[in-house]
Amino acid sequence: MDEREEKIRERAFRIWEEEGRPHGRHAEHWRRAESEVAEERVRTHATHGRPMAPDAAAPGAAPTMPARPQRGKKPPRRNGPDGGKPPSSKRTSP
């Protein structure tokens, strides 16, 4: 049994226990565990900046991409004692 399958098996078992050990739902627990393990793998690789191997996704799963950073207003620059504010137009005498 490879490492990925072992993680799925352990996660499916935990799901089964968390749900009160119901009878006849092993396939549902296995699919949910596969999905969670695949998501964990994507998050782990996304945070370490390494690309995920093409064959690393769960069989039959749609390819997923890490979330893109939110675009919006840039934070103010903080270069120097004035916090990055532009110089004032007031002149000071030497």
LINMO-V146670 format. One record per backbone hydrogen bond with DSSP energy under -1.0 kcal/mol. NH is the residue of the N-H (numbers start at 1). CO is the residue of the C=O. Records with the same first field share a line. If there is no record, write none. Layout:
# LINMO-V146670
NH->CO / CO
This chain:
# LINMO-V146670
6->2
7->3
8->4
9->5
10->6
11->7
12->8
13->9
14->10
15->11
16->12
17->13
18->14
19->15
20->17
21->16
29->25
30->26
31->27
32->28
33->29
34->30
35->31
36->32
37->33
38->34
39->35
40->36
41->37
42->38
43->39
44->40
45->41
46->42
47->43
48->44
50->45
56->53
61->58
83->80
